[in-house]
Amino acid sequence: MFKKILIANRGEIALRIINACRELGIKTVAVYSEADKDSLHVKFADECICIGPPPAYKSYLHIPSIIAAAEITGADAIHPGYGFLAENAHFADVCKSCGITFIGPEPEHIRLMGDKAIARSTVMKKNIPIVPGSEGEASDIDEIKKLASQMGYPVILKASAGGGGKGMRVVWSENDLQNQFEMAKTEAKSAFGNDAIYMEKYIENPRHIEFQIVADRHGNVIHLGERECSIQRNHQKIIEEAPSSILTDSLRKEMGQAAKRAASAIGYSSLGTVEFLLDRKGNFYFMEMNTRIQVEHTVTEGVTDIDLVKLQIEVAAGEKLNIRQRDVKISGHAIECRINAEDPLTFMPSPGRIDVFHTPGGPGVRIDTAAYAGYVVPPYYDSMIAKVIAHGRDRKEAIVRMKRALEMFLIEGVKTNIPLHLSILEDEGFLKGDINTHFMEEFFEKNEVSDS
């Protein structure tokens, strides 16, 4: 087992990793930018070291500074958390060349699953359904037009190196194809430094279902059930829950086996998330695989009582999985709401000083946060300041507990999206579990959200 882990991240995920390390008896090193000198992950880590000025590219994305911090402090492993360098294969390569363990998959696996076009062709060989589309990169506009005509509109253009909805364009007719293609390439180049695009048939009003998998270096692969991630805005998740209310036992088993085959196809080892689209007829299609811990890992922990971060660290240290598929039991229902410092109406970030910060408690409620009264939310990073996770015996109880928790969560000084969450939790469609990836568009058409 590792003796000291450097955490190449900030905020609540850095604290989450510190908690896991403490339980495993591992020392921790926090790195921080000048904007985060008063952050809690700096306070609670065993050591801390400043790695640069506020902009992420000069600090949390600056690989030489992070490697230097690891070498200076004698860290034998680096945990990247999520975001920043978590899925950067070059960073994983540099860690390896410096004799530091990257707590994640092998660099080649990050590259393989990071290129969405290659990932599609890889899993297709394992008889995992994929959305009909181009084989690899779509570069010739005439070939794209021909394929789109064969598949039928609408189609969707996606950045091969992308994620988070960037470089993604839905095309409803051939008249708009070339313009959207050029815009997708431009956006992909700007966001990822790579303008490669591939095309798929656009599945209208699907559900977004992802399966949590974990694989060790000894060939063992298990899944820990699914998460429903259909409540999104601009392809960014807002609310996640486990299990999904739509899956039957047989479909859950089939999708879980497909997720495990996707990992086995490349000899994967580490935590990972295999994401699927589920259409209205119950057909599922592989979408992508994320090779890191997810923001929403907490709901899986809620229904399985398994610490995913500890498991990730143990697997990275070369240990065998101590649980088998038959040992995984799903208990009750869990929901996560991401609390962002933003205007609930315009979604504009709301950085600034938090004057009042009172977190709720009570049965079945968990809060993951690095914020506190007096903390200044910086304008340089993601606006998420907390995650509220509610667990109940069933979905109804989880929703009731989430509403109670949000109503008792007091944050003053910055605006938050708590009013939006409360409105969603009262929506008739949400309460019935009648949701899809376009839920939020329909929600705003029929609801007004308060800004307080």
C-alpha positions, -999 to +999 in steps of 0.1 A: +000+000+000+011+036-007+027+056+021+019+090+008-006+102-019-005+136-035-040+148-045-039+167-078-072+184-073-092+208-051-125+213-034-148+185-022-132+157-042-098+165-026-114+163+009-131+130-002-098+115-011-082+127+022-110+109+041-103+077+023-066+080+028-070+085+065-090+053+068-063+035+049-035+050+071-020+069+041-004+103+045-017+130+021-003+160+003-026+188-009-015+210-038-032+244-041-033+275-062-029+310-046-067+313-049-072+282-027-048+290+001-077+290+026-094+259+013-102+230+036-083+204+016-052+225+024-061+225+061-068+188+065-040+173+044-009+162+062+012+184+040+005+211+015+023+229-012+014+259-035+018+251-072+010+284-088-013+313-094-051+310-097-056+302-134-059+264-137-034+262-166-008+277-143-016+254-113-039+224-113-032+217-150+005+225-148+021+191-149+057+201-141+046+218-108+025+189-097+053+164-104+078+186-086+055+188-056+052+150-055+090+146-057+097+173-031+072+157-006+082+121-014+047+111-025+047+076-041+013+080-058-009+108-073-047+108-072-061+131-099-098+131-086-121+142-115-117+170-140-084+187-145-058+160-153-079+129-143-082+117-179-050+131-193-030+102-207+002+124-210+000+131-173-003+094-165+027+088-187+048+114-169+038+099-135+049+065-147+082+077-161+089+094-127+082+063-107+050+077-093+018+056-094-011+073-112-042+063-093-063+054-124-060+032-155-030+027-177-023+057-201-031+036-231-066+028-217-072+065-211-062+072-247-083+044-260-115+053-242-108+090-245-111+088-283-149+082-286-147+070-322-120+043-313-139+034-281-171+027-302-153+003-326-135-014-297-167-023-278-186-032-310-162-061-314-174-074-280-211-075-292-220-044-272-247-024-290-236+010-303-256+038-319-254+035-357-229+060-370-196+066-387-167+041-384-140+062-369-135+099-377-159+116-401-138+140-421-153+140-456-185+161-458-198+142-489-194+108-471-211+123-440-240+134-461-243+100-477-242+082-443-267+106-427-291+101-456-288+063-451-294+065-413-320+092-416-322+125-398-317+137-371-280+128-366-255+141-340-219+152-345-196+147-316-160+155-309-138+124-308-117+137-280-146+154-263-169+153-233-193+176-214-213+185-244-185+205-262-181+199-299-216+183-300-242+194-326-276+179-335-284+181-372-321+179-382-317+182-420-291+180-448-295+217-453-279+224-420-253+196-420-222+214-434-227+245-412-231+224-380-201+202-391-178+232-393-191+246-360-186+213-343-150+210-356-142+246-345-156+241-310-138+207-306-105+223-317-110+251-292-120+229-263-097+199-268-070+209-293-084+182-316-110+188-343-118+152-351-155+146-354-176+114-356-213+111-363-241+090-348-278+086-353-295+109-329-316+090-303-346+112-294-355+116-257-333+088-244-324+081-208-288+083-197-278+052-177-243+046-165-228+015-148-200+018-123-173-009-129-141-017-110-114-040-123-082-051-107-048-060-122-056-097-118-084-099-143-113-095-120-141-072-131-174-064-113-201-037-117-217-019-088-251-012-104-263+017-124-269+054-120-297+074-137-282+106-150-309+118-173-315+152-155-291+173-175-287+208-188-265+213-219-252+177-213-241+186-178-256+164-151-277+181-124-293+153-104-282+116-103-299+087-086-294+049-081-309+026-090-328+037-122-365+034-118-369+022-154-346-009-155-360-043-151-339-070-134-332-087-167-322-054-185-301-044-155-282-077-157-278-074-195-264-039-193-242-047-164-227-076-183-221-053-213-203-028-191-180-055-178-173-067-213-163-032-223-137-031-195-125-066-202-121-058-239-090-036-232-077-053-200-089-023-180-079-020-143-092+008-120-126+024-114-145+033-146-180+043-157-196+028-188-223+051-201-253+040-222-283+056-239-316+038-233-343+045-259-381+044-253-383+008-265-358-005-240-328-008-264-295+004-250-264+017-268-228+022-256-220+059-255-186+063-238-165+051-209-151+076-183-118+064-169-120+082-135-140+086-103-173+104-111-188+133-093-219+111-087-200+082-073-217+090-040-251+075-049-235+042-057-218+043-023-252+051-008-269+019-022-239-005-020-222+007+012-189+004-007-162+031-005-153+036-041-123+059-035-107+034-011-114+006-036-098+027-064-067+032-042-064-005-033-067-016-069-040+010-080-018-005-053-021-039-070-045-055-045-071-080-056-107-071-054-121-084-021-157-085-034-173-106-062-203-098-083-226-119-062-215-099-031-228-067-045-262-058-030-283-028-038-301-014-008-327+013-010-325+044-032-300+073-033-302+107-050-276+134-054-281+171-061-252+192-072-252+226-054-236+252-076-228+288-067-248+302-096-280+321-105-308+295-106-325+314-135-296+324-157-270+298-146-244+325-144-217+317-118-220+335-086-184+337-071-179+356-038-178+353-001-201+329+017-215+347+047-237+319+061-232+282+055-253+258+075-254+222+063-284+199+070-283+165+087-306+139+099-313+103+088-301+094+053-284+127+045-248+131+034-231+164+025-198+165+005-184+200+005-153+220+010-172+253+016-178+270+049-189+304+063-163+329+053-151+309+024-146+328-008-158+310-039-132+318-066-142+327-101-115+305-117-130+270-113-162+250-116-190+265-096-200+234-076-196+240-039-215+210-024-232+177-031-263+167-011-269+129-011-301+115+003-307+078+009-340+061+017-357+027+018-372+036-016-372+064-042-401+082-025-383+083+009-351+095-008-369+123-025-386+134+008-353+134+026-336+153-002-363+180-001-360+183+037-322+186+034-323+213+007-349+233+026-326+233+057-294+240+037-286+277+044-262+295+021-260+333+021-236+356+003-237+339-030-266+326-052-271+289-055-293+265-076-311+251-045-344+267-056-340+249-090-335+215-073-365+220-051-387+228-081-375+197-099-382+175-069-418+187-070-423+182-107-450+156-115-429+140-142-398+137-120-419+122-091-433+095-115-398+088-128-409+100-163-376+116-173-351+117-202-322+138-213-345+166-225-363+167-192-349+202-183-360+217-216-396+206-210-393+215-173-386+252-181-414+254-205-440+246-178-424+258-146-411+291-131-381+289-108-376+314-080-341+330-075-343+326-038 
